[in-house]
Every structure is written in C-alpha cells, then in structure tokens.
Amino acid sequence: MPTRRVVESCQKTLDDAGVAAAQVDLFVPIRPTCASSRRSPPSSFQRRAVFFNLDRFGNTSCASIPLCLHDAMAQGPLKKGDRLLIVGFRRGAHLGSCLTRWSM
C-alpha cells in the first residue's frame, strides 16, 4: 500500500471531521505487515505523538488496534479526552482510518 494512500485516507478523515492535524493528540498507525509505519508517519504527524507497538507483539491481525490502544493508555501517551487518529492498512486494497476521542 503506497504511503500516499494512507496519508490521503488520514487527511480525508480529518477534513470530513473539520479537524486539523495539529488538533490530534495521538496518531496510531496499525500496519501488521510492515514496521515502516513507525519510520514514516504522514508528514503532518512528524512532530506529533505517534504510538506504535508492532515491535513488541508482531502481527496480531484484528487485535492490533485494541492492543495498541491498551498499551498507549498503560504507558501514558493516551489520556481521557485525547483525540486519536487511527489508521489500519494492509497490502492490497484494505485501508481505513478513523478519528475518535478517548473517553476512558
């Protein structure tokens, strides 16, 4: 999946919500097939908090997002009221992003 498509998906999600990248507290890229997510987040998040745990758990398929969120909460970068941009992608046509506010 080209990084360009991931960035486009994230930007569309932000645009649809009327939220600027600077308003996102935590960016969570979930790409179970490649560790490059940590090295190359979308450019608008270069200085923002990026949370990643593939190096600890490997490919956990559909459990990747809840595991990552649990870790982010336990380790401190995720706090109640934070705005999260989550993007999950795999090779081929599978891609999705969402913007949410953490309520726990």
SULJO-V212117 format. One record per backbone hydrogen bond with DSSP energy under -0.5 kcal/mol. CO is the residue of the C=O (numbers start at 1). NH is the residue of the N-H. If there is no record, write none. Layout:
((CO,NH) (CO,NH))
//
This chain:
((2,5) (2,6) (3,7) (4,8) (5,9) (6,10) (7,11) (8,12) (9,13) (10,14) (11,15) (12,16) (13,17) (14,18) (14,19) (15,18) (20,23) (21,24) (26,28) (26,85) (27,29) (27,51) (28,30) (28,87) (29,31) (30,89) (31,34) (34,37) (35,38) (35,39) (36,40) (42,45) (43,46) (45,48) (49,27) (51,29) (53,56) (53,57) (54,58) (58,60) (60,63) (61,64) (63,67) (64,68) (65,69) (66,70) (67,71) (68,72) (69,73) (70,74) (71,75) (72,76) (72,78) (77,79) (79,82) (82,84) (82,102) (83,25) (83,26) (84,86) (84,100) (85,28) (86,98) (87,30) (88,96) (91,94) (93,95) (94,90) (96,88) (98,86) (100,84) (102,81))
//
